[in-house]
Amino acid sequence: MQTEIDEVRKENKELKEKVSSLEEKLDDQESRGRRKNLIFYGIPTPPNRAETYADCEEAVKDVLRNKMGIQEEIPMERAHRLKGGRGGTRPIIVLFEKYKHKEKVLSECKKLKGTDVFVSEDFTLKVREKRRQLLPFLREAKSANKRAFLRFDSLVVEGKHYVYDAEARGLREKTVNM
């Protein structure tokens, strides 16, 4: 009987490891699928009419031109409203044709300061949770006048990468694969 229990425990441990590995691979694939996406918040919804995909794309292009000063055409594969949002204004998610187009828009986001519009990258739930845990450490580093920012699921402070360690409830240095 004990031998059977030990075998079941061993098999259970192996299955847990496989599930964990598959979850990581799935999250990685989902993240790769979101690489060319940006989410635009604060773009008003047109009153008294249904909004089409073309309307969403045009609204984003208007923000790019008139609030961010990007005059060149930035090709988009699609743009549409997401569910939810604050104050009745649902965010617009945009899939750009190329990653470099997304990066161009992201680099100009500082020009939105002082407007009702802001832009964020489209991260998976798992990555958003990791970033949320890193925010207090980011604020602490910035208040100490250190150069700090979030990059994907890690915190970069003065060139060193850190991740949140749930067991220690703190940061640990991340080994960066180049």
N, C-alpha and C positions, 0 to 999 in steps of 0.2 A: 504494500500500500504506500509506504513512504517513498519507494522508488518511483511510483507513478506520480505522486505529488511533486517530487523533484523534477521529473520530466516535464510535467505541465507547467511548472514555474519557469523552467528553462525556455520552453517553447513560448510562453507568454512574454518573457523578457525579449526574446528574439523578435516576436511580432510587434512589440512596442517600438523597438529600434527601427524596424522596417517602416512602420507607420510614420514615425517621426521623420525618417529620411524622405519618405514620399511627400509628407506635408511640406518639408523644406523645398523639395524640387518643384512642387506645385506652386508654392508662393513665389519662387524664383521665376517660373514661367509666367505667372500672372503679372509680376513686376515688369518683366520684359515686354509684355503686351501693352503696358501702360506707359512705356518710355516716351512716346511721342505725344502724350496727353498733357493738357493744362486745364485747370478749372478756373473760370472767371466768376467772381462773386460781385454782386452789387449792380449788375447791368439790369436796368428796369425792364419789366415785362410790358409789352404794348397793351394799352387798355382796350377792353371791349372787343377783342378779336383773338382768334386762334393764331398761335405763332408757329410758323413752318420752320423746317431746318434751314432754309435759305434766309429766313428772317434772323435766326440765331447767328448764322455765319456773318450776315451783314452787320449785326449789332457788335460782334467781336471786331470786325474790320474797322468799324467806326471808332471803337476804343483804341485800336492799334494806331490809327491815323491821328485822331484828334486829341487823345490823352497821353499817348506814348510817343508820338512823333515818328512813327515808322511809316514811311511813305511807300516803300517798296511793297510789292504784292507778296504776301506770305500765303502759300497754298495750304488749304485745309482739305482733309478727306471728308470730315463731317463735323458738325457742331449741333448740339441739342441741349435742352434743359434737363437737369437732374431733378429728382424728387427732393422735397425738403427745402431748406434754405431759411434765411432769416427775414423777418418782416414781409413775408409774402413774395419776396423776390427769389426765385429759384436760380441756382448757379447754372452756368453753361459749361459743358465739357467740350473741349475741342481736341480732335485728333489731327495733328499736323502731318503733312505728307512726308516730311523728313525731320529727323531728330535735330539737325542744325537749325531748322526753322523754329522749333520749340525753344532751343537754347537762345536764339536771337531775341525772341519775345521775352523770355525769362530775364535776360540781361538788361532789358529796358524797363522792368517793373518798378524800379526805384522812382520813375517819373510819375507813378500813380499815387505817390504820397500826397495826402491832403485831398484826395478824391474819395468817392464812395466805392470805387472799384478796387478790388485786390485780386491777385492771381496766386494760385498754388499749384504744385505738382500733384499728379494723381498717383497716390500711393495705396498699396494694399492695406487692409485693416491691421495686419500684423506689423507692418512698417509704421503706420500711424501711431499704434500703441507704443512702439519702441521710441518714436520721436517725442511722444507725450511724456514719457518717463525721463527723457533727456532734457526737457525744457528747463527745469529748475537749475540744472548744472550749467546750461547755456547762459541763463540770466546771471548766475553767480560769477561765471568767467567774465562776462561782459562788464559787470559792475566792478570787477577788479582790473578793468581796462586791458583785458587780454583779447587778442584777435581770436574770435570764436564763432563758429557757425555749425549748422546741422548739414550733413551730407548723407543723403539717403537714410540709413538707419544708425548712423553713428554721429558722434560729436567730435568736431575737430577744434582743438585748442592749441594755438601756437604751433600748428603743423603736426601735432600728435593726434591720432585717432583713438576715440574711446567708445565703448558700448556700455549699456546699463547691465549690471550684474544683479539679477533679482535676489539671489541668495545672500549676497553681501549688502544689498540695498545701496549700492554705490556704483562707481565707475571702475572699469578695468580697461587697461590699454588693449587695443585691438591690433592684431597682426594684419597688416595690409598686404594683400596679394597684388603684385604689379605684373 
